[in-house]
Amino acid sequence: MGQERTYKRRPIGVFDSGVGGLTVVRALRAVLPGEDVIYLGDTARLPYGSKSSRTVERYSLTCQQFLLDRGVKLVLIACNTASATALPALVTASPVPVIGAVGPGAARAIAATRNQHIGVIGTLATVRSSAYAKALAASDARAKITAVACPLLVPLAEEGWTDDEVAGLVARRYLATLFAEDPLIDTLVLGCTHYPLLRDVLTRVARDIAQRDVAIVDSATAMAEAAAEAMTVSSASAASATSADPRGTPSARATVNRRSEPGRLDCFATDTSRLDEIAARFLGEQPTGFELVDV
């Protein structure tokens, strides 16, 4: 019992190529408020979305090891590009459960869609990987998936231009292309952790183009909910799921810390330029600071 209690108190680790993963931390702290969280933003080497798969895998493994060295009980890959290209390697290299962004987002999209027509927007690397298309098709063979890369949404989120005329024009340009390919899309997956900051404008533009409501699924919220679910499943069912799912279904060893006080958040980054300016936009609060590290 004492060993289980000690394990329960270990932190959850989250990493991303930049600050977008703080939207995952924000959702995680809402869903699991008693958990300590360690966040690493590999800001010196961003963006991952324009890198080769081999490079993304190498960078991701070093980020994960940084978290493992700090005793985390669960790793969340808050980077859709890394999840799309490096998840099998990360799962293999980790002694603790690993949750990627793609699987939880795909599962929520399948649950939300009414007609199996699903749109996905993300970075160029995420779209090229077809990771969401594969995950969605694996969950429902009837699903029709249309994906469009939206690289300009990332700098808009970081600049805080999330619900103005510029954001609206850019969103309309991308979503017009998406709905031209499939006018029947009824569910839109935000396949980048920056995109939740643009959720309002994307929702509005999608509704305007489609002339009906379109369900919005963001991977940040989906990951937080997957983490909460992972830490409440039984050991037996989790062990079975882990062996059956090469994408890294987590095990039950990462049990929930149900203490009443808020958990601690420790933030690290490989480059701290502009973080004081932009991090709060993603986290929803002002972080206490980022420690500069070399991974």
C-alpha positions in Angstrom: 0.0 0.0 0.0 2.8 2.4 0.8 4.5 1.8 -2.5 1.2 2.4 -4.3 0.7 5.7 -2.4 4.2 6.8 -3.3 3.6 6.0 -7.0 0.3 7.8 -6.9 2.1 11.0 -5.8 4.5 11.0 -8.8 3.9 13.7 -11.4 2.5 13.5 -14.9 4.9 14.5 -17.6 3.8 16.5 -20.7 6.0 17.6 -23.6 5.5 19.5 -26.8 7.7 21.1 -29.4 6.7 24.5 -28.1 4.1 26.2 -25.9 1.0 24.8 -27.6 1.1 21.8 -25.2 0.2 24.1 -22.4 -3.4 23.8 -23.6 -3.1 20.1 -22.6 -1.7 21.1 -19.2 -4.6 23.5 -18.8 -7.2 20.8 -19.6 -5.3 18.3 -17.4 -5.3 20.6 -14.4 -9.1 21.1 -14.9 -9.8 17.3 -15.1 -7.2 16.1 -12.6 -6.6 19.1 -10.3 -4.7 17.2 -7.6 -1.9 16.0 -10.0 1.6 17.4 -10.1 2.6 18.2 -13.7 6.0 18.6 -15.3 5.9 20.3 -18.6 8.7 20.5 -21.2 8.6 22.7 -24.3 11.3 22.0 -26.8 11.2 25.6 -28.0 14.8 25.7 -29.2 14.0 23.1 -31.9 10.5 24.0 -33.0 8.6 23.6 -35.2 8.5 19.9 -35.4 5.9 20.1 -38.1 8.4 20.9 -40.8 11.0 18.3 -39.7 11.6 14.8 -41.1 10.0 11.8 -39.3 13.4 10.6 -38.2 14.3 14.0 -36.7 11.0 14.3 -34.9 11.4 10.8 -33.4 14.9 11.6 -32.2 13.8 14.9 -30.6 10.8 13.3 -29.0 12.8 10.5 -27.4 15.1 13.0 -25.8 12.1 15.0 -24.5 10.5 11.9 -23.1 13.7 10.8 -21.4 13.9 14.2 -19.7 10.5 13.6 -18.1 11.3 10.0 -17.2 14.5 11.1 -15.5 12.2 13.2 -13.2 10.1 10.2 -12.1 6.9 10.8 -14.0 4.1 8.1 -13.8 2.5 9.0 -17.1 3.7 10.7 -20.3 1.5 12.8 -22.5 2.8 13.7 -25.9 1.2 17.1 -26.3 2.4 17.4 -29.9 0.3 16.0 -32.7 3.3 15.8 -35.0 5.3 13.8 -32.5 2.2 11.6 -31.8 1.7 11.0 -35.5 5.3 10.1 -36.3 7.1 8.9 -33.1 4.5 7.2 -30.8 5.6 3.6 -31.4 9.2 4.5 -30.6 8.2 6.5 -27.5 6.0 3.6 -26.2 8.8 1.1 -26.7 11.3 3.4 -24.8 9.0 4.2 -21.9 8.6 2.1 -18.7 5.5 4.1 -17.9 2.2 4.6 -19.9 2.3 7.0 -22.8 -0.7 8.8 -24.3 -0.4 10.5 -27.7 -2.7 13.2 -29.1 -4.0 11.3 -32.1 -5.8 8.3 -30.5 -7.9 10.3 -27.9 -8.8 12.9 -30.5 -9.9 10.3 -33.0 -12.0 8.5 -30.4 -13.9 11.6 -29.5 -14.5 12.4 -33.2 -16.0 9.0 -33.8 -18.2 9.5 -30.8 -19.3 13.0 -31.9 -20.0 12.4 -35.6 -23.5 11.6 -36.8 -22.8 10.9 -40.4 -19.2 9.6 -40.3 -17.9 12.6 -42.3 -14.9 14.0 -40.3 -12.6 16.8 -41.1 -9.1 17.2 -39.7 -6.9 20.3 -39.6 -3.3 20.2 -38.4 0.3 20.9 -39.2 1.8 19.7 -42.6 3.6 16.8 -40.9 0.5 15.6 -39.0 -1.7 15.8 -42.2 1.0 14.1 -44.3 1.4 11.3 -41.8 -2.3 10.3 -42.2 -2.2 9.4 -38.5 -5.7 10.7 -37.9 -7.1 9.0 -41.0 -5.6 5.7 -39.9 -6.9 6.0 -36.3 -10.3 7.1 -37.4 -10.6 4.3 -40.0 -9.5 1.8 -37.4 -12.3 2.9 -35.1 -15.0 3.0 -37.8 -14.4 1.7 -41.3 -17.3 3.8 -42.5 -15.6 7.0 -41.6 -14.8 9.4 -44.5 -11.8 11.6 -43.5 -10.7 14.8 -45.1 -7.6 16.6 -43.9 -6.1 20.0 -44.6 -2.8 21.4 -43.3 -3.3 24.9 -41.7 0.2 26.1 -40.8 -0.7 29.8 -40.4 -3.0 29.1 -37.4 0.1 28.4 -35.2 1.6 31.9 -35.4 -1.9 33.4 -35.1 -2.3 31.6 -31.8 1.1 32.6 -30.5 0.5 36.3 -31.4 -2.8 36.3 -29.7 -4.7 37.0 -32.9 -7.3 34.4 -32.2 -10.7 36.0 -32.8 -10.2 39.1 -35.0 -10.6 39.8 -38.7 -7.2 38.3 -39.7 -8.0 35.1 -37.8 -11.4 34.9 -39.5 -9.9 35.4 -43.0 -7.2 32.7 -42.5 -9.7 30.3 -40.9 -12.1 30.8 -43.8 -9.4 30.2 -46.4 -8.5 26.9 -44.9 -11.9 25.6 -44.0 -13.3 26.6 -47.4 -10.8 24.2 -48.9 -11.8 21.5 -46.4 -15.5 21.8 -47.0 -15.1 22.0 -50.7 -13.5 18.5 -50.6 -16.4 17.2 -48.4 -19.4 19.4 -47.9 -21.0 16.8 -45.5 -18.4 17.1 -42.8 -20.2 17.4 -39.4 -17.2 17.0 -37.1 -13.9 18.9 -37.1 -10.8 17.7 -35.3 -8.4 20.4 -34.2 -5.2 18.3 -34.7 -2.8 20.8 -33.2 -2.5 21.9 -29.6 -2.4 25.5 -30.7 -5.8 25.4 -32.3 -8.0 25.4 -29.2 -7.1 29.1 -28.8 -8.9 29.6 -32.1 -11.8 27.4 -31.3 -14.4 30.2 -31.3 -13.4 31.6 -34.7 -13.1 28.1 -36.2 -16.5 27.1 -34.8 -18.1 30.2 -36.3 -16.5 30.0 -39.7 -17.2 26.2 -40.0 -20.9 26.9 -39.2 -21.0 29.7 -41.7 -19.5 27.6 -44.5 -21.5 24.4 -43.7 -24.7 26.3 -42.9 -25.2 24.1 -39.9 -23.5 23.3 -36.6 -20.2 21.4 -36.8 -18.9 19.5 -33.8 -15.5 20.6 -32.7 -13.0 18.1 -31.1 -9.8 19.4 -29.7 -6.9 17.0 -28.9 -6.0 18.9 -25.7 -9.3 18.1 -23.9 -9.4 14.6 -25.4 -5.9 13.9 -24.0 -6.7 15.1 -20.5 -9.8 13.0 -20.4 -7.8 10.0 -21.7 -5.3 10.5 -18.9 -8.1 10.6 -16.3 -9.6 7.4 -17.7 -6.2 5.7 -17.9 -5.6 6.3 -14.2 -9.0 4.8 -13.1 -9.0 1.6 -15.2 -8.2 -1.8 -13.5 -4.7 -3.2 -13.8 -5.9 -6.3 -15.6 -7.9 -4.5 -18.3 -5.1 -1.9 -18.8 -2.4 -4.6 -19.2 -4.6 -6.3 -21.8 -5.2 -3.1 -23.7 -1.5 -2.1 -23.7 -0.5 -5.4 -25.3 -3.3 -5.1 -27.9 -2.7 -1.5 -28.9 0.7 -0.6 -30.5 -0.3 3.1 -30.2 0.3 3.0 -26.5 -2.9 2.5 -24.5 -1.8 3.3 -20.9 -1.8 1.0 -18.0 -3.4 1.4 -14.6 -0.1 1.9 -12.6 -0.5 5.7 -13.2 -3.1 6.0 -10.4 -5.0 9.2 -9.6 -3.7 11.5 -6.9 -7.0 12.6 -5.3 -5.5 15.1 -2.8 -7.7 18.2 -2.2 -5.1 20.9 -2.8 -4.0 22.0 -6.4 -1.1 20.1 -7.9 2.3 21.7 -8.5 3.2 22.8 -12.1 6.9 22.8 -13.0 7.7 24.2 -16.5 10.9 23.7 -18.5 11.9 24.9 -21.9 14.9 24.6 -24.2 14.6 28.2 -25.2 12.8 30.8 -23.0 12.5 33.6 -25.5 9.0 35.2 -25.4 7.7 32.6 -23.0 6.7 35.2 -20.4 4.7 36.9 -23.2 2.9 34.0 -24.7 2.7 31.1 -22.3 -0.3 32.5 -20.3 -2.4 32.6 -23.5 -2.2 28.8 -23.7 -2.2 27.9 -20.0 -5.0 30.3 -19.0 -2.9 31.6 -16.1 0.5 33.1 -15.6 3.0 30.3 -15.0 5.5 30.9 -12.2 8.3 30.7 -14.8 10.3 28.4 -17.1 13.6 26.8 -16.2 16.0 26.8 -19.2 17.3 23.3 -19.8 19.4 21.5 -22.5 18.0 18.1 -23.5 
